[in-house]
């Protein structure tokens, strides 16, 4: 029964009905109710088209099974396609994916169990420091089951919502997944999001409750959640402890029993899908490939369908978990390919490899990653611009989801406007720049892209279209030619204990959310679905949510496109002069409060001058907030020791006129530190 959403019987009328579901109809239905899970699972419960298994606990403590001991060398020729399994581990962040991957590597003899292994597949320093996975990693394992050796290709995926792009790419190389759920926290928002991805890809799903060894584990309660939300019978849910190995061997056997072998043709012309790559300065772009048909060998002449580039295979092999050159890969196998791809722009994720003399049709490509938040990246010192440019170029070689464009600021100088998949993605990128390239950078407050509708034939011709995307407020078209504002929305999913319902509803109201659904997933936990403006999510929403729910709530979101909205541009003026770099876009309902916040912050951080500075926030010429920075006062009457009062008045009047003139002709120098404080939200 572990093959929960996989249709085994093509003759079954229920299976035929299931196979006719289109992605569009499914996507529309998934917005309405979680009962989709119940219906989908009910279709797969027909006795004639399911496999019944028993999810029993194992007493294994994580040591390598004697029958799995081998010399560490894997020969692809040894494994026919029926003895290959490609699977991934998906879960909410911090539910134990990397720990489970470590135990699987130990049990299959890929790594030694004599030392303490932690996050073996997490290669990056930022991954080890934060304890999260941000880059999907592949490992090929050999497991002996009922006297036969099987090749298991494992992909460890990230768990945070920002890296859904990595998860979606990884699942394209799999036929099944292990859905891991924490025994204490239960089903979380990202658990459901990853479940949707696996469901849409029509993969076999093995549910497993992890961390059952914890004293605070609520194993049976979480099992009831899974049964209620996903309609999965309790007997088909595996209970494991990835930390000490309890139940992991039984789960490994279930992978072989319930995840189908790849349905590919070994004798067909070579086809391989490039689902990821990384860049090596000596080898060029090293592609992670899933061979869909035929075989590829060292020395073969291959080409990419999309870019039409031709290469010679320099090396091909598997990861175990380190590189192991095998000289050949067959249909159904997952590994790496080196072909001297020196230009990383030619390594397009989702492209298809084939032989030069036998060109095939392209395989399905991935949807292009869509940045959700944008931020400016500038060097702290202008002299470091070229070094930072090289560092960013190298980072982009290993992260193709980032969108890059040049940017400039009158205060910060030359820089870049980068598009990220989310806030954590942005933080990880900046941390890697500092750790791996010793770069000193300034990142501005993240903002979201907006769209404005303009009118006038000349204006439309100038901007090459009626709709203009605005990434930087300072570069927005003139307000006089804008007829409509549009902002991005996301479908947010919040799962929280029911005692915090009031706090959540208050938060949703504050961030202009439109609540779509509220349902109980068990006796104590409730799920909210709401349409939320992305601008309300990108800065403080996560922190506010954790604070309001004492850290118990989880949040996930997915893009829902743009909606027309009542937005305004807030202009910041210093003594009547606009400072374009400080202008911001806000919803009309929050314009006043945001204006007051900005001018108050400027009043505190602007250095005093010899004349008074008026700090104003305006919307279409109307002043919404104002603060005055008092001038330095020189005591011009200090030299007057007595005498007539008229002399003192004369000196004070001359001083006042001088300051009035200074205010008209004096330039206000906004220090870089002040500017940074405003645009970085510090």
C-alpha positions as CSV (number, residue, x, y, z in Angstrom):
1,X,0.0,0.0,0.0
2,X,3.0,2.2,0.1
3,X,2.5,2.9,-3.6
4,X,-0.3,5.3,-2.6
5,X,-0.9,7.4,-5.6
6,X,0.6,5.2,-8.3
7,X,-1.7,3.4,-10.6
8,X,-0.6,-0.2,-11.1
9,X,-3.5,-1.6,-13.0
10,X,-4.2,0.1,-16.4
11,X,-7.3,-2.0,-17.0
12,X,-9.1,-0.8,-13.9
13,X,-11.9,1.7,-14.7
14,X,-11.1,3.6,-11.5
15,X,-7.5,4.0,-12.6
16,X,-8.6,5.1,-16.0
17,X,-10.7,7.8,-14.4
18,X,-7.7,8.9,-12.2
19,X,-5.4,9.2,-15.3
20,X,-7.8,11.6,-17.0
21,X,-7.4,14.3,-14.4
22,X,-5.7,17.2,-15.9
23,X,-3.3,19.5,-14.0
24,X,-5.5,22.5,-14.6
25,X,-8.7,20.9,-13.2
26,X,-6.6,19.5,-10.3
27,X,-5.1,22.9,-9.5
28,X,-8.6,24.5,-9.5
29,X,-9.9,21.8,-7.2
30,X,-7.0,21.9,-4.8
31,X,-7.9,25.5,-3.8
32,X,-11.3,24.4,-2.5
33,X,-10.7,21.7,0.1
34,X,-8.2,19.2,1.5
35,X,-10.7,16.5,0.8
36,X,-9.0,16.1,-2.5
37,X,-6.6,13.9,-0.7
38,X,-9.4,11.6,0.5
39,X,-10.8,11.3,-3.0
40,X,-7.4,10.7,-4.7
41,X,-6.5,8.1,-2.1
42,X,-9.9,6.4,-2.4
43,X,-9.3,5.9,-6.1
44,X,-6.0,4.2,-5.4
45,X,-7.6,2.0,-2.7
46,X,-9.3,-0.4,-5.2
47,X,-8.1,-3.9,-4.2
48,X,-7.4,-5.0,-7.7
49,X,-4.8,-2.2,-8.3
50,X,-3.0,-1.9,-5.1
51,X,-0.2,-3.6,-3.2
52,X,-0.7,-4.4,0.4
53,X,2.3,-4.1,2.7
54,X,2.9,-4.0,6.4
55,X,4.6,-1.0,8.0
56,X,6.2,-2.8,10.9
57,X,9.0,-1.5,13.1
58,X,12.5,-2.8,12.8
59,X,15.0,-3.3,15.6
60,X,17.8,-2.2,13.4
61,X,20.1,0.3,15.1
62,X,21.5,1.8,11.9
63,X,24.6,-0.5,11.4
64,X,25.4,-1.7,7.9
65,X,23.5,-4.9,7.1
66,X,26.0,-7.8,6.4
67,X,24.4,-8.5,3.1
68,X,24.9,-4.9,2.0
69,X,28.7,-4.9,2.6
70,X,30.5,-4.4,-0.6
71,X,33.8,-3.0,-2.0
72,X,32.2,0.4,-2.6
73,X,32.4,0.1,-6.5
74,X,29.1,0.1,-8.3
75,X,28.9,-1.4,-11.8
76,X,25.9,-0.1,-13.8
77,X,26.0,-3.2,-16.0
78,X,25.0,-5.3,-13.0
79,X,21.6,-3.8,-12.6
80,X,18.8,-4.5,-15.1
81,X,16.1,-1.8,-15.2
82,X,13.7,-3.9,-13.1
83,X,16.2,-3.7,-10.2
84,X,16.5,0.1,-10.2
85,X,14.6,2.4,-7.9
86,X,14.7,6.2,-8.2
87,X,13.3,8.0,-5.2
88,X,13.5,11.2,-3.2
89,X,12.9,12.3,0.4
90,X,10.5,15.2,0.8
91,X,9.4,16.9,4.0
92,X,8.9,20.1,5.9
93,X,12.1,21.9,7.0
94,X,13.8,20.3,10.0
95,X,11.8,17.0,9.9
96,X,14.9,14.9,9.5
97,X,15.5,14.4,5.7
98,X,19.3,14.7,5.9
99,X,19.5,12.5,9.0
100,X,17.5,9.8,7.2
101,X,19.7,10.1,4.2
102,X,22.8,9.5,6.5
103,X,21.2,6.3,7.9
104,X,20.4,5.0,4.4
105,X,24.0,5.7,3.3
106,X,25.2,3.7,6.3
107,X,22.8,0.8,6.0
108,X,23.8,0.3,2.3
109,X,27.5,0.6,3.0
110,X,28.0,3.8,1.0
111,X,29.7,5.4,4.1
112,X,31.2,4.0,7.2
113,X,29.0,3.6,10.3
114,X,32.1,3.6,12.6
115,X,32.1,7.4,12.8
116,X,29.4,9.9,13.6
117,X,27.9,11.0,10.3
118,X,25.9,14.2,10.1
119,X,24.6,15.9,7.0
120,X,26.8,13.9,4.7
121,X,25.0,15.1,1.6
122,X,24.9,18.7,2.7
123,X,28.1,20.0,1.1
124,X,27.8,23.8,1.6
125,X,29.0,25.5,4.8
126,X,25.8,27.5,5.0
127,X,23.8,24.2,5.1
128,X,25.9,22.8,8.0
129,X,25.7,26.1,9.9
130,X,21.9,26.5,9.5
131,X,21.1,22.8,9.7
132,X,19.1,22.9,6.5
133,X,19.3,21.7,3.0
134,X,19.4,24.3,0.3
135,X,20.8,22.3,-2.7
136,X,19.4,18.9,-3.7
137,X,22.0,16.2,-3.6
138,X,22.1,12.7,-5.3
139,X,23.6,9.4,-4.0
140,X,23.5,5.9,-5.6
141,X,23.1,3.1,-3.1
142,X,23.1,-0.7,-3.4
143,X,20.7,-2.7,-1.2
144,X,20.3,-6.5,-1.1
145,X,16.7,-7.5,-0.9
146,X,15.6,-11.2,-0.9
147,X,18.9,-12.3,-2.3
148,X,19.1,-9.7,-5.1
149,X,21.1,-6.5,-5.3
150,X,19.1,-3.3,-6.2
151,X,20.4,0.0,-7.3
152,X,18.7,2.8,-5.4
153,X,19.2,6.4,-6.6
154,X,18.4,8.7,-3.7
155,X,17.8,12.5,-4.0
156,X,17.8,14.5,-0.7
157,X,15.8,17.7,-1.3
158,X,15.4,21.0,0.6
159,X,12.4,21.5,2.9
160,X,11.9,25.2,2.9
161,X,9.2,26.9,0.7
162,X,11.9,29.0,-1.0
163,X,13.5,25.9,-2.5
164,X,10.4,24.3,-4.0
165,X,12.1,24.8,-7.3
166,X,14.9,22.4,-6.3
167,X,12.3,19.9,-5.1
168,X,10.3,20.0,-8.4
169,X,13.5,19.5,-10.4
170,X,14.5,16.5,-8.3
171,X,11.1,14.8,-8.6
172,X,11.4,14.7,-12.4
173,X,14.1,12.0,-12.0
174,X,12.1,9.9,-9.5
175,X,9.3,7.3,-9.6
176,X,8.5,7.6,-5.9
177,X,9.1,9.6,-2.7
178,X,9.4,9.1,1.0
179,X,7.1,11.7,2.7
180,X,8.7,12.3,6.1
181,X,6.7,13.8,8.9
182,X,8.0,14.8,12.4
183,X,6.4,12.8,15.2
184,X,6.2,15.9,17.4
185,X,5.2,18.7,15.0
186,X,3.0,16.6,12.7
187,X,1.8,17.7,9.3
188,X,3.1,21.2,8.4
189,X,2.4,23.6,5.6
190,X,5.4,22.5,3.5
191,X,4.5,18.8,4.0
192,X,1.3,19.5,2.1
193,X,3.1,21.5,-0.5
194,X,5.6,18.8,-1.2
195,X,2.7,16.2,-1.2
196,X,1.1,18.2,-4.0
197,X,4.3,18.2,-6.0
198,X,4.5,14.4,-5.7
199,X,0.8,14.0,-6.5
200,X,1.0,16.1,-9.6
201,X,4.0,14.1,-10.8
202,X,2.1,10.9,-10.3
203,X,4.7,9.4,-8.0
204,X,4.4,6.5,-5.5
205,X,4.3,8.0,-1.9
206,X,5.6,6.2,1.2
207,X,4.5,8.1,4.4
208,X,6.9,7.8,7.3
209,X,6.7,9.3,10.8
210,X,10.2,10.3,12.0
211,X,11.7,11.0,15.5
212,X,9.5,8.4,17.3
213,X,12.3,8.1,19.9
214,X,11.7,11.6,21.3
215,X,10.1,11.8,24.7
216,X,7.6,14.4,23.3
217,X,6.8,12.3,20.3
218,X,3.0,12.1,19.5
219,X,3.3,9.2,17.0
220,X,-0.2,7.9,17.1
221,X,-1.7,11.4,17.1
222,X,0.4,12.3,14.0
223,X,-0.7,9.0,12.4
224,X,-4.3,10.1,12.9
225,X,-3.5,13.4,11.2
226,X,-2.1,11.6,8.2
227,X,-5.1,9.3,8.1
228,X,-7.5,12.2,8.4
229,X,-5.9,14.6,5.9
230,X,-4.5,12.1,3.4
231,X,-6.9,9.2,4.1
232,X,-3.9,6.8,4.4
233,X,-4.7,3.7,6.6
234,X,-2.7,3.6,9.8
235,X,-1.2,0.2,8.9
236,X,0.6,1.7,5.9
237,X,2.3,4.5,7.8
238,X,6.0,3.7,8.7
239,X,7.3,4.6,12.1
240,X,11.1,5.3,12.1
241,X,13.8,7.1,14.0
242,X,16.4,8.3,11.5
243,X,18.7,9.3,14.4
244,X,19.2,5.8,15.8
245,X,18.0,3.7,12.8
246,X,14.8,2.3,14.2
247,X,12.6,1.1,11.3
248,X,14.9,2.5,8.6
249,X,15.7,-1.0,7.2
250,X,12.0,-1.8,6.9
251,X,11.5,1.5,5.1
252,X,14.3,0.7,2.7
253,X,12.7,-2.6,1.9
254,X,9.4,-0.8,1.3
255,X,11.1,1.4,-1.3
256,X,11.9,-1.7,-3.3
257,X,8.5,-3.3,-2.8
258,X,6.3,-0.3,-3.5
259,X,8.2,2.1,-5.7
260,X,8.0,0.9,-9.4
261,X,11.1,0.5,-11.5
262,X,11.6,3.1,-14.3
263,X,9.5,2.3,-17.3
264,X,12.1,3.1,-19.9
265,X,13.5,1.3,-22.9
266,X,17.2,0.3,-22.7
267,X,17.4,-0.4,-26.5
268,X,15.8,2.9,-27.6
269,X,17.9,5.9,-28.8
270,X,19.7,7.7,-26.0
271,X,17.7,10.4,-24.1
272,X,18.6,12.0,-20.8
273,X,17.1,14.8,-18.9
274,X,19.4,17.3,-17.2
275,X,17.7,18.1,-13.9
276,X,20.5,20.0,-12.2
277,X,24.2,21.0,-12.7
278,X,27.1,22.5,-10.9
279,X,30.1,24.3,-12.3
280,X,33.7,23.1,-12.0
281,X,36.4,25.5,-13.2
282,X,38.4,22.6,-14.6
283,X,35.6,20.4,-16.0
284,X,33.1,23.0,-16.9
285,X,29.4,22.4,-16.2
286,X,28.9,19.0,-14.6
287,X,25.3,17.9,-15.4
288,X,23.1,15.7,-13.2
289,X,21.2,13.5,-15.6
290,X,18.4,11.0,-15.5
291,X,18.7,8.6,-18.4
292,X,15.3,8.1,-19.9
293,X,16.2,5.8,-22.8
294,X,19.2,4.0,-24.3
295,X,22.6,4.5,-22.8
296,X,25.5,6.9,-22.8
297,X,29.2,6.1,-22.7
298,X,32.5,7.9,-22.3
299,X,33.6,9.1,-25.8
300,X,30.0,9.4,-27.2
301,X,29.1,12.4,-29.4
302,X,26.1,14.0,-27.9
303,X,24.1,17.2,-28.3
304,X,21.5,19.3,-26.4
305,X,18.1,19.5,-28.1
306,X,17.3,23.1,-27.0
307,X,20.7,24.9,-27.5
308,X,21.8,22.6,-30.4
309,X,25.3,22.4,-28.9
310,X,27.5,19.4,-29.6
311,X,29.9,17.8,-27.2
312,X,32.0,14.7,-26.6
313,X,31.4,12.9,-23.3
314,X,34.6,13.2,-21.2
315,X,33.3,11.3,-18.2
316,X,30.1,9.7,-16.9
317,X,29.3,8.1,-13.6
318,X,27.4,8.0,-10.4
319,X,27.6,9.7,-7.0
320,X,28.1,7.2,-4.1
321,X,28.0,9.9,-2.5
322,X,31.3,11.1,-4.0
323,X,32.0,10.9,-7.7
324,X,32.6,7.4,-9.1
325,X,33.4,7.2,-12.8
326,X,31.6,4.2,-14.4
327,X,32.1,4.9,-18.1
328,X,28.5,4.2,-18.9
329,X,24.9,4.9,-17.7
330,X,21.9,3.0,-18.8
331,X,18.2,3.8,-19.0
332,X,16.6,4.3,-15.6
333,X,19.9,5.3,-13.9
334,X,20.8,8.7,-12.4
335,X,24.3,10.1,-12.4
336,X,26.6,12.8,-13.7
337,X,27.9,13.7,-17.1
338,X,31.0,15.8,-18.0
339,X,31.2,17.0,-21.6
340,X,33.4,20.2,-21.4
341,X,30.4,22.5,-21.3
342,X,32.5,25.6,-20.7
343,X,29.7,28.2,-21.0
344,X,27.3,27.7,-18.1
345,X,24.5,29.5,-20.2
346,X,24.5,26.4,-22.4
347,X,23.7,24.2,-19.5
348,X,20.0,24.7,-19.4
349,X,18.1,22.8,-16.6
350,X,15.4,20.8,-18.3
351,X,17.3,20.4,-21.6
352,X,17.5,17.0,-23.3
353,X,20.7,15.2,-24.2
354,X,20.8,12.8,-27.2
355,X,23.3,11.3,-29.6
356,X,24.4,13.5,-32.5
357,X,23.6,10.8,-35.1
358,X,20.2,10.0,-33.6
359,X,18.3,13.2,-32.7
360,X,15.2,12.6,-30.6
361,X,12.2,14.6,-29.4
362,X,12.8,16.8,-26.3
363,X,11.6,15.6,-23.0
364,X,9.3,17.7,-20.9
365,X,11.2,20.8,-19.6
366,X,10.8,22.5,-16.3
367,X,8.9,25.6,-15.7
368,X,11.3,28.5,-15.5
369,X,11.9,29.7,-11.9
370,X,10.0,32.8,-11.1
371,X,11.6,35.3,-8.6
372,X,9.3,36.3,-5.9
373,X,11.3,39.1,-4.2
374,X,13.9,41.5,-5.5
375,X,16.7,43.3,-3.7
376,X,19.6,45.6,-4.6
377,X,23.1,44.2,-4.0
378,X,26.0,46.8,-3.8
379,X,29.6,46.6,-2.7
380,X,30.4,48.5,0.5
381,X,33.4,50.0,-1.2
382,X,33.1,51.1,-4.9
383,X,36.6,49.7,-5.5
384,X,35.3,46.2,-4.8
385,X,32.8,46.3,-7.7
386,X,34.8,44.1,-10.1
387,X,35.6,41.5,-7.4
388,X,31.9,41.3,-6.4
389,X,30.9,41.0,-10.0
390,X,33.2,37.9,-10.4
391,X,31.8,36.4,-7.1
392,X,28.2,36.9,-8.2
393,X,29.0,35.4,-11.7
394,X,30.5,32.3,-10.0
395,X,27.5,32.0,-7.6
396,X,25.1,32.1,-10.6
397,X,26.8,29.2,-12.2
398,X,25.4,27.0,-9.4
399,X,22.1,28.7,-8.9
400,X,20.2,29.4,-12.2
401,X,17.0,30.5,-10.4
402,X,18.4,33.9,-9.6
403,X,17.5,36.8,-11.9
404,X,20.1,39.5,-12.4
405,X,20.1,43.0,-13.8
406,X,22.4,46.0,-13.4
407,X,21.3,48.7,-11.0
408,X,22.7,52.0,-9.8
409,X,22.2,54.4,-7.0
410,X,23.3,58.0,-6.5
411,X,24.4,57.1,-3.0
412,X,25.5,53.5,-3.3
413,X,27.0,53.6,-6.8
414,X,26.9,50.7,-9.2
415,X,25.4,47.4,-8.2
416,X,22.8,44.7,-9.2
417,X,19.1,44.1,-8.8
418,X,18.7,40.4,-8.0
419,X,15.5,38.4,-8.0
420,X,15.2,35.6,-5.4
421,X,12.7,32.8,-4.8
422,X,12.2,34.0,-1.2
423,X,13.7,35.7,1.8
424,X,15.7,32.6,2.9
425,X,17.0,32.2,-0.6
426,X,18.3,35.8,-0.4
427,X,19.8,35.3,3.0
428,X,21.6,32.1,1.9
429,X,22.9,33.8,-1.2
430,X,24.4,36.7,0.7
431,X,25.9,34.4,3.3
432,X,27.5,32.3,0.7
433,X,29.0,35.4,-0.9
434,X,30.5,36.4,2.4
435,X,31.8,32.9,3.3
436,X,33.0,31.6,0.0
437,X,34.2,34.8,-1.6
438,X,34.9,37.1,1.4
439,X,32.7,39.7,-0.2
440,X,31.5,42.8,1.8
441,X,28.1,43.6,0.5
442,X,25.0,45.7,1.2
443,X,21.6,44.3,0.5
444,X,18.6,46.6,0.4
445,X,15.2,45.9,1.8
446,X,13.6,43.2,-0.3
447,X,10.6,44.3,-2.4
448,X,8.3,42.6,-4.8
449,X,7.7,43.4,-8.5
450,X,4.7,45.5,-9.4
451,X,3.0,46.1,-12.7
452,X,1.5,49.4,-13.8
453,X,-0.9,50.0,-16.7
454,X,-0.1,53.1,-18.7
455,X,-2.1,55.1,-21.2
456,X,-1.3,57.2,-24.3
457,X,-0.1,55.8,-27.6
458,X,3.3,57.5,-27.3
459,X,3.9,56.2,-23.8
460,X,2.8,52.7,-24.7
461,X,5.2,52.8,-27.7
462,X,8.1,54.1,-25.5
463,X,7.6,51.4,-22.8
464,X,6.9,48.7,-25.5
465,X,3.6,47.7,-24.0
466,X,0.6,48.8,-22.0
467,X,1.8,46.9,-18.8
468,X,5.1,47.9,-17.3
469,X,6.9,45.8,-14.7
470,X,8.4,47.9,-11.9
471,X,11.4,46.3,-10.0
472,X,12.8,49.6,-8.7
473,X,10.5,52.3,-7.4
474,X,12.9,55.0,-8.5
475,X,12.5,53.9,-12.1
476,X,8.7,53.9,-12.1
477,X,6.9,55.7,-15.0
478,X,5.5,59.1,-14.3
479,X,2.4,58.9,-12.2
480,X,0.4,61.0,-14.6
481,X,0.5,58.3,-17.3
482,X,-0.4,55.4,-14.9
483,X,-4.0,54.3,-14.8
484,X,-3.8,51.1,-12.8
485,X,-1.5,49.4,-10.2
486,X,-1.2,45.6,-10.0
487,X,0.6,43.7,-7.2
488,X,1.5,40.0,-6.8
489,X,-0.6,37.7,-4.6
490,X,0.1,34.3,-3.1
491,X,-2.0,31.5,-1.8
492,X,-0.9,31.1,1.8
493,X,-1.4,28.0,3.8
494,X,-1.1,28.3,7.6
495,X,-1.3,25.3,10.0
496,X,-1.5,26.2,13.7
497,X,-2.9,24.9,17.0
498,X,-6.5,25.9,17.4
499,X,-5.8,28.1,20.5
500,X,-4.2,30.7,18.2
501,X,-7.1,31.0,15.8
502,X,-7.8,34.6,17.0
503,X,-4.2,35.7,16.5
504,X,-4.1,34.3,13.0
505,X,-7.3,35.9,11.9
506,X,-6.1,39.2,13.3
507,X,-2.8,38.9,11.3
508,X,-4.7,38.0,8.1
509,X,-6.8,41.1,8.5
510,X,-3.8,43.3,9.1
511,X,-2.1,42.1,6.0
512,X,-5.1,42.6,3.7
513,X,-5.6,38.9,3.2
514,X,-8.7,37.3,1.7
515,X,-9.5,34.1,3.7
516,X,-10.6,31.2,1.4
517,X,-10.8,28.3,3.7
518,X,-10.6,27.3,7.4
519,X,-10.7,23.6,8.3
520,X,-9.6,21.3,11.2
521,X,-7.0,18.7,10.3
522,X,-7.4,17.0,13.7
523,X,-8.9,17.7,17.1
524,X,-6.3,20.4,18.0
525,X,-4.9,21.8,14.7
526,X,-6.5,24.1,12.1
527,X,-5.5,25.0,8.6
528,X,-6.1,28.4,7.0
529,X,-6.0,29.1,3.3
530,X,-5.9,32.8,2.2
531,X,-5.0,35.0,-0.7
532,X,-2.3,37.4,0.6
533,X,-0.4,40.3,-1.1
534,X,3.2,39.1,-1.5
535,X,4.4,42.5,-0.2
536,X,2.9,41.7,3.2
537,X,4.7,38.4,3.3
538,X,8.3,39.2,2.3
539,X,9.6,41.2,5.3
540,X,8.1,40.4,8.8
541,X,5.3,38.0,8.2
542,X,7.2,34.8,9.2
543,X,8.6,36.4,12.4
544,X,5.2,37.9,13.3
545,X,3.5,34.5,12.8
546,X,6.0,32.7,15.0
547,X,5.7,35.3,17.7
548,X,1.9,35.2,17.6
549,X,1.8,31.4,17.8
550,X,4.8,30.8,20.2
551,X,6.6,29.1,17.3
552,X,4.0,26.4,16.6
553,X,2.5,27.6,13.3
554,X,3.9,26.8,9.9
555,X,3.5,28.7,6.7
556,X,3.7,27.9,3.0
557,X,2.7,29.9,-0.1
558,X,2.5,29.6,-3.9
559,X,2.3,32.2,-6.6
560,X,-1.1,33.3,-7.8
561,X,-0.2,36.0,-10.2
562,X,-1.1,39.7,-10.2
563,X,-4.2,41.5,-9.1
564,X,-5.3,45.1,-9.5
565,X,-4.8,47.0,-6.2
566,X,-5.1,50.5,-4.8
567,X,-1.5,51.4,-4.5
568,X,0.3,54.7,-4.1
569,X,3.9,55.9,-4.4
570,X,5.3,57.6,-1.3
571,X,7.8,60.3,-2.2
572,X,10.4,61.5,0.4
573,X,11.3,65.1,0.3
574,X,14.1,67.0,2.2
575,X,13.4,70.7,2.2
576,X,11.2,70.3,-0.8
577,X,13.7,68.2,-2.9
578,X,12.6,64.7,-3.8
579,X,15.0,61.8,-2.9
580,X,14.1,59.2,-5.5
581,X,16.1,56.4,-3.9
582,X,14.0,56.6,-0.8
583,X,10.6,56.4,-2.5
584,X,8.4,53.4,-1.8
585,X,5.1,51.8,-2.9
586,X,2.4,51.2,-0.4
587,X,-1.2,50.3,-0.2
588,X,-3.4,53.3,0.3
589,X,-4.6,51.9,3.7
590,X,-1.1,51.8,5.0
591,X,0.3,54.9,3.4
592,X,0.0,57.2,6.4
593,X,1.5,54.8,8.9
594,X,4.3,53.9,6.6
595,X,5.0,57.6,5.9
596,X,5.2,58.4,9.6
597,X,7.6,55.5,10.1
598,X,10.0,56.6,7.4
599,X,10.1,60.3,8.4
600,X,10.6,59.4,12.1
601,X,13.5,57.1,11.1
602,X,15.0,59.9,9.0
603,X,14.6,62.4,11.8
604,X,16.7,60.2,14.1
605,X,19.4,59.4,11.6
606,X,19.9,62.6,9.6
607,X,22.8,64.7,10.9
608,X,21.9,68.2,12.0
609,X,22.9,71.1,9.8
610,X,23.3,74.9,10.4
611,X,19.7,75.2,9.1
612,X,16.5,73.4,9.8
613,X,15.6,70.4,7.6
614,X,12.0,69.6,6.8
615,X,11.5,65.9,6.2
616,X,8.2,65.1,4.4
617,X,6.5,62.1,3.0
618,X,4.1,62.9,0.1
619,X,1.6,61.0,-2.0
620,X,0.7,62.9,-5.2
621,X,1.8,66.2,-3.7
622,X,-0.2,65.8,-0.4
623,X,2.0,65.7,2.7
624,X,1.1,62.7,4.9
625,X,3.8,63.0,7.5
626,X,6.4,65.6,8.5
627,X,9.3,66.0,10.9
628,X,11.8,68.8,11.4
629,X,15.4,68.2,12.1
630,X,16.4,71.2,14.3
631,X,19.3,73.3,13.2
632,X,22.5,73.8,15.2
633,X,22.2,77.0,17.2
634,X,25.3,79.2,17.6
635,X,25.0,81.6,20.5
636,X,25.7,84.9,18.6
637,X,24.9,87.0,21.7
638,X,27.7,85.4,23.7
639,X,29.9,88.5,23.2
640,X,27.3,90.9,24.5
641,X,27.8,91.5,28.2
642,X,25.0,93.9,29.0
643,X,24.1,96.9,26.9
644,X,20.9,97.7,25.1
645,X,18.6,94.8,24.2
646,X,18.3,96.1,20.6
647,X,21.8,95.0,19.9
648,X,21.0,91.4,20.8
649,X,17.8,91.5,18.7
650,X,19.8,92.8,15.8
651,X,22.3,89.9,16.0
652,X,19.5,87.3,16.3
653,X,17.6,88.7,13.3
654,X,20.8,88.6,11.2
655,X,21.3,85.0,12.2
656,X,17.7,84.1,11.3
657,X,18.0,85.6,7.9
658,X,21.3,83.9,7.3
659,X,19.7,80.5,8.1
660,X,16.7,81.2,5.9
661,X,19.1,81.9,3.0
662,X,21.1,78.7,3.8
663,X,17.9,76.7,3.8
664,X,17.2,78.0,0.2
665,X,20.7,77.4,-1.3
666,X,22.2,74.9,1.1
667,X,22.6,71.2,-0.1
668,X,21.6,68.5,2.3
669,X,24.2,65.8,2.3
670,X,22.5,62.5,3.2
671,X,25.2,60.2,4.7
672,X,25.5,56.7,3.3
673,X,24.8,55.3,6.8
674,X,21.5,57.1,6.9
675,X,20.5,55.9,3.5
676,X,21.5,52.4,4.4
677,X,19.3,52.5,7.5
678,X,16.3,53.5,5.5
679,X,16.6,51.1,2.5
680,X,17.7,48.1,4.5
681,X,14.9,48.4,7.1
682,X,17.5,48.4,10.0
